[in-house]
Amino acid sequence: MTTALRVAIAVLTYRRNDDLTALLPLLLEQADASREGVRILVVDNDPDAGAASAVRAYAERGIEYLHEPVPGISAARNRALDAAQGDDVLVYIDDDERPTAGWLESLLRVYRTHRPAGVVGPVISRYAHEPEEFINAGQFFERRRLPTGTAVTVAATNNLLLDVRAVGALRFDPDFGISGGSDTLFTRQLVHTGGRLLWCDEAIVHDVVPPTRLSRDWVLGRAFRSGNSWSRTSIRLARTPLERTTTRLRLTAEGLARLASGGSLRVMGEVTRAQHLQARGLRRLKRGSGMLSGAWGHVYSEYRRS
């Protein structure tokens, strides 16, 4: 008889009680349908503990509330990881996401079959309202899809299962807590030290995109931040001063190449009035600019708080 896995599902939240109210019943359904020993943790990163009342309504169902007042997503991710010591696996999901039927079991099936350090699932965006054509043309919210079992080298924590023992003492870097990118660095470090990350294409969650993110400024700012954090995590992974220097130079060259190709796409789009070329050109320009800035020490703090 197969021993049941001890599974912790962690929801990281910051002042989104309406999203929690929508998500938690869906997670309870996933837990009830599982043959494993599943518990659900809510990690509240609000210094005022604003999610406590929303979670309290589910206390009888066993949902646990953890208050992490230290600002930054790294602190919340680490709090969940520390709380999962003693569990076999930890599954991260964001508070603004909705798992589809069979999501948890799909992640666990790949984990049981291959025993990797982590299993990554796809995130499909749904919109609060139809975005402007610029956003659709630039494919700003379209994410990768891969065959199940494909090895990947980097992942976000919006749909990620981790083997707690394989992670060991590795933690999310607080230097990336306000800027974003701590999950990028964490998963790249995990792979660099020999851990395997495998894709599970059946473990789908839907990302609910609010109106505040359906703007040119937001999507282009996210493209800049993505490039910025990629460069910063790449430099952090370098082991020697020489390797850091060569990494900076390589990232500079890659950033300049993106600027050149992005500028060309944008000009072509303007000449031909092809919005998809304009949008993709701007996206590439912003990511290239972010890569250049990150390569030489600039930190773009997307999640800074007043």
URZIVEN-V702731 format. One record per backbone hydrogen bond with DSSP energy under -0.5 kcal/mol. CO is the residue of the C=O (numbers start at 0). NH is the residue of the N-H. If there is no record, write none. Layout:
co->CO nh->NH
co->CO nh->NH
//
This chain:
co->4 nh->6
co->4 nh->36
co->5 nh->87
co->5 nh->88
co->6 nh->38
co->7 nh->9
co->7 nh->90
co->8 nh->10
co->8 nh->40
co->9 nh->11
co->9 nh->92
co->10 nh->42
co->11 nh->94
co->12 nh->44
co->15 nh->19
co->16 nh->20
co->17 nh->21
co->18 nh->22
co->19 nh->23
co->20 nh->24
co->21 nh->25
co->22 nh->25
co->22 nh->26
co->23 nh->27
co->24 nh->28
co->25 nh->29
co->26 nh->30
co->27 nh->31
co->28 nh->32
co->29 nh->33
co->30 nh->33
co->35 nh->37
co->36 nh->6
co->38 nh->8
co->39 nh->63
co->40 nh->10
co->40 nh->42
co->41 nh->43
co->41 nh->65
co->42 nh->12
co->42 nh->44
co->43 nh->67
co->44 nh->46
co->45 nh->48
co->48 nh->51
co->50 nh->54
co->51 nh->55
co->52 nh->56
co->54 nh->57
co->55 nh->58
co->57 nh->60
co->57 nh->62
co->58 nh->61
co->63 nh->41
co->65 nh->43
co->65 nh->67
co->66 nh->68
co->71 nh->75
co->72 nh->76
co->73 nh->77
co->74 nh->78
co->75 nh->79
co->76 nh->80
co->77 nh->81
co->78 nh->82
co->79 nh->83
co->81 nh->84
co->83 nh->86
co->86 nh->85
co->87 nh->163
co->87 nh->164
co->88 nh->7
co->89 nh->91
co->89 nh->161
co->90 nh->9
co->91 nh->159
co->92 nh->11
co->93 nh->96
co->95 nh->207
co->97 nh->205
co->99 nh->102
co->101 nh->105
co->102 nh->106
co->103 nh->107
co->104 nh->108
co->105 nh->109
co->106 nh->110
co->107 nh->111
co->108 nh->112
co->109 nh->113
co->110 nh->114
co->116 nh->162
co->117 nh->197
co->118 nh->160
co->119 nh->199
co->121 nh->204
co->123 nh->206
co->125 nh->208
co->131 nh->134
co->131 nh->135
co->132 nh->136
co->133 nh->137
co->134 nh->138
co->134 nh->139
co->135 nh->138
co->138 nh->141
co->140 nh->124
co->140 nh->142
co->146 nh->149
co->149 nh->198
co->151 nh->196
co->155 nh->158
co->157 nh->93
co->158 nh->120
co->159 nh->91
co->160 nh->118
co->161 nh->89
co->161 nh->163
co->162 nh->166
co->163 nh->167
co->166 nh->169
co->172 nh->175
co->173 nh->176
co->175 nh->179
co->175 nh->181
co->176 nh->72
co->177 nh->302
co->178 nh->301
co->180 nh->184
co->181 nh->185
co->182 nh->186
co->183 nh->187
co->184 nh->188
co->185 nh->189
co->186 nh->190
co->187 nh->191
co->188 nh->192
co->189 nh->194
co->190 nh->193
co->195 nh->116
co->195 nh->117
co->196 nh->151
co->197 nh->119
co->198 nh->148
co->199 nh->121
co->199 nh->202
co->201 nh->203
co->203 nh->99
co->204 nh->123
co->205 nh->97
co->205 nh->207
co->206 nh->125
co->206 nh->208
co->207 nh->209
co->208 nh->127
co->209 nh->212
co->210 nh->213
co->212 nh->214
co->214 nh->218
co->215 nh->219
co->216 nh->220
co->217 nh->221
co->218 nh->222
co->219 nh->223
co->220 nh->224
co->221 nh->225
co->222 nh->226
co->223 nh->227
co->224 nh->228
co->225 nh->229
co->226 nh->230
co->227 nh->231
co->228 nh->232
co->229 nh->233
co->230 nh->234
co->231 nh->235
co->232 nh->236
co->233 nh->237
co->234 nh->237
co->239 nh->243
co->240 nh->244
co->241 nh->245
co->242 nh->246
co->243 nh->247
co->244 nh->248
co->245 nh->249
co->246 nh->250
co->247 nh->251
co->248 nh->252
co->249 nh->253
co->250 nh->254
co->251 nh->255
co->252 nh->256
co->253 nh->257
co->254 nh->258
co->255 nh->259
co->256 nh->260
co->257 nh->261
co->258 nh->262
co->259 nh->263
co->260 nh->264
co->261 nh->265
co->262 nh->266
co->263 nh->267
co->264 nh->268
co->265 nh->269
co->266 nh->270
co->267 nh->271
co->268 nh->272
co->268 nh->273
co->272 nh->274
co->273 nh->276
co->273 nh->277
co->274 nh->278
co->275 nh->279
co->276 nh->280
co->277 nh->281
co->278 nh->282
co->279 nh->283
co->280 nh->284
co->281 nh->285
co->282 nh->286
co->283 nh->287
co->284 nh->288
co->285 nh->289
co->286 nh->290
co->287 nh->291
co->288 nh->292
co->289 nh->293
co->290 nh->294
co->291 nh->295
co->292 nh->295
co->292 nh->297
co->293 nh->296
co->297 nh->299
co->298 nh->300
co->299 nh->301
co->300 nh->303
//
